[in-house]
Amino acid sequence: MEGNIPDPTWARLGFREPPDFNHSGQNIGIVIIDKIKPHHTIRHLGHRIKQVTVHDDLSIECSNVALEPPPEKDVEMGVHGLQTVLALSHMPFVIGGQTHVGLAPAANYIVLDHGAFTEGEGERLKRGMDWILTEQTEWNIKIILCMGWQASDHIVHLNHTQENSTVQALDSALQHGILVICSNGNTRLGNIMPPIDYFTVGGYNDRGKANRHLHVPYPDEPFGRNGDGHYRPDILAPRVYLTIPFCESKEKPEKISYYWGTSGAATLVTGVAAYLFSKYPEISSKDLRRLLVEFGDPLIEYENNAPRINVGRVTNSLEMGDKLPKSKNVNCLPSVKTIAQASIHSSDEIERGLALTSLVQRQQCTRQDLWKFTEDDSSVVRKIAVFALIKPENEQERATFWERLSAESEGGVRGWYAYGLLQDADEVEAPKWIPWSTDTNWAVRWCVSEYLSQYTDFLPQLEKTHDPDLIQDKALAVLQWLSSYRSLE
């Protein structure tokens, strides 16, 4: 993709024409749970965007972030929220003869900063959401975009989703019929996935192109059953090269930025939902979910049940007056409600994962037991076991870690073996590390990059990439070094 300008996101989602800048998303309120920093690219939103901050004492501050001056120094905090708002609402610009525009530029936005990933976040989130739903009724809140829904929960340990603080905090919003959209995660490293009540978005590699014949699965994409036994995600959207106005510094005209990952994918689905809610106000949240899934396009020969979003097929159906499709049940496996210690021997991998999590958290699992569970048929269980081992305790275990890393077929489990090996690694292991610079799992490549960065004086460095098509190119220098090294042996 390097050197080429991606197609506009609206075209890649199946829109037949660019969303109308003055009408798409009009009168629809979107709550984005995130931080945002002031920036000149959102000034056009004026009073249609608010930043709501919930402080530790549960007091609430509401500000007009679009009208605030940018920070004197370019800071990273708030960039993620800024990218989200821009993907949804940015002003039109033309590159290479193609018009790029936000998907719901006429919507109303509330960015809710509740101090995520710190103690008390659940209580603050509930306080902020209750305040918004009570005090901002004129904003017609229809959508909540929650990209870090897992909060401070352990990403590998498996638990029922109702135990999560975000799930508890947003329950009242669900009761109001609000559509909660969330991302399913960026890598197979974790086991945690959202509850069935949330419209959950995964990603795929569309290579920045609208041509659907070019689309392929994202190799490190998580999917499967959550801690309740429900299949996740619901829908897929592009997760690479999502074009937005340049926002990494205060001002650089004629340049663009890229938004990545399933945060970006979930943002695109949020924009689609706002567009459809504004155009077809009679649609309920439940109906919208069913329409998007029913008229999505499956990826060929892909184990993930979730289809790619296709807006054009949805609007065609609505304009033709087709009856709403019957709900498809992709969650054909039974939900998991209760867990006993004996469930560690269950034939259901989710029950075994829940049971092993409980044993690990209560420190009732010996190291010998953990090694046994690293051989479980389920990658869910293997992740929990390998993570719990933390790192090799001696040279024999280190050799076993390397052997298991080579034999492991599942990317997330490989990621935890690599992370364990990164602890106490020394320079003589370079020939073992470098071949993993082309692994499909982000965490494995991250570990290789971190290992090499410890020895910058005499080892080449690996540039990380989120583009699966560039993994080989980025690894070329380190692989050439390895080839030269081996020729001298």
C-alpha positions, 0 to 999 in steps of 0.5 A: 500500500505504501505510496498509494492513496487508499480509496475513501472509507465510504466506498470501501464500506459499500456506499454508492456515493459519498455521505452527504456532509450536511445530512448524514447522521443529522439529529443522531447523538453518538457517545464516544467513550475516549479522550480527545484533544483539541485540534483545528480539524474538528472546529467545523463541529462547533457546539455539536461536539462536547467533551464530558469529563468525570473526575475522581469525586464523580463531579462532571465537567462539560466543555466545547472541545472544538472551540478550545485552542490546541495544546502548545506541545504536540501530545499523544493523549487524546489522539485516539479519540481525535482520530475516531471523531475525524473518521466520523465527521471530517470535512470533505477533501479530494486526493487523486480525484476521489472525495474523502468525507466523514461518514456521519458529519452532521451528527452530534458527538459527546466524547466521554472521558471517565478515566479509563483503565484506572481504579473506580473507572466503572463507577465513573463511567456509570455516573457519566452515562447517567448524566448524559442520558438525563441532561442531554436528552435533546441530543437524541443519543442512539449510539455508544461507541466503546472501543476499550470495553474490557476496561482493566480486566485481564485480557487472557483470563476468561470470565463471564462478561457480566462481571466486567465494570463496563458492562455493568455501567452501560446496562441502563443505556441498553435498557434505553434501546441504545445501540452499543458498538464495540471493537472485538480486539486487535490481536489473538493474544487475548481471550476476552471478547464482548457480550452478546448485547453489544454489536461487536466489530472485527476487522479484515484487510481490504488493502485500502481498496473498495474492490471486494475481490481484493479483500482478505482476512486479517491474519491476527484477527480474534474471533470465537466464543466469549466467556458466556459461550457466545460467538463474537464478533457480529460484523467485520469492517476495514481495519487498515489505512483508514484515511482521515485529515492529518492530525499527528501535529498541529498543522500539515496541509495536504497530508493525511493520517491513517487510523488503524485496528478494530477501533477504526473498524468499530468507528466505521460501523458507528458511522454507518449506523448513524447514517442509517438511523438518520436516513431511516428513523423507523429502524430500531437498534435490533433491526439495524444489527440484523440488517447489517449482518443479513446483508453482509458479505462473507469472506471466502474460506474463512473460519470467522462467521462474521460477514463484511459490512456492505452498506449498499446492500442494506440500503437497496433492501430498504429502498425496495421495501423488503421485509426485515430478515429473520434473525440468524443464530450464529451463536449455535453453541450453548451459553455457559452459566455456571462453573464448578472446579470439575469443569476443568475436565469438561468437553467444552473449551469455554468451561475449561477456560473459565475453570482454569482461570478460577484455579489460576486466580486462586493460586490453586494450580501448580507449575506442573499442572500449567505445563499439562494445560499447555498441551490442551486441544483448545487455544483458549486454555493454552493461552491461559496456561502459557501466560500463567507460566510467565517465563522459563524458570531454567535452561530446560524450560527455556529450551521447551519454550522455544520448542513449543513456540515453533510447534504452536499453530495458534498466533495468540499462544505463540505471542505468550511463548515469545513474551516469556522468552523475551524475559532474560533473553541475551544477545547469543539468541539473535539467530533464534529470534530473527526468523520470527520477524515475519510471524503473522501475530503482532505480539510475536513481531513486537517481541522480536522488535523489543529484543533487537532494540536491546542490542542496537550497537550490533544488531539490525532493527525491525520496523513494526507494521500493522499492514500484513502485506508489508511484514516481509518487506519490513523484515528484509534487513534483519533477515539479510543480516541473519543470512550473512551471519549464518554464512560466516558460521 
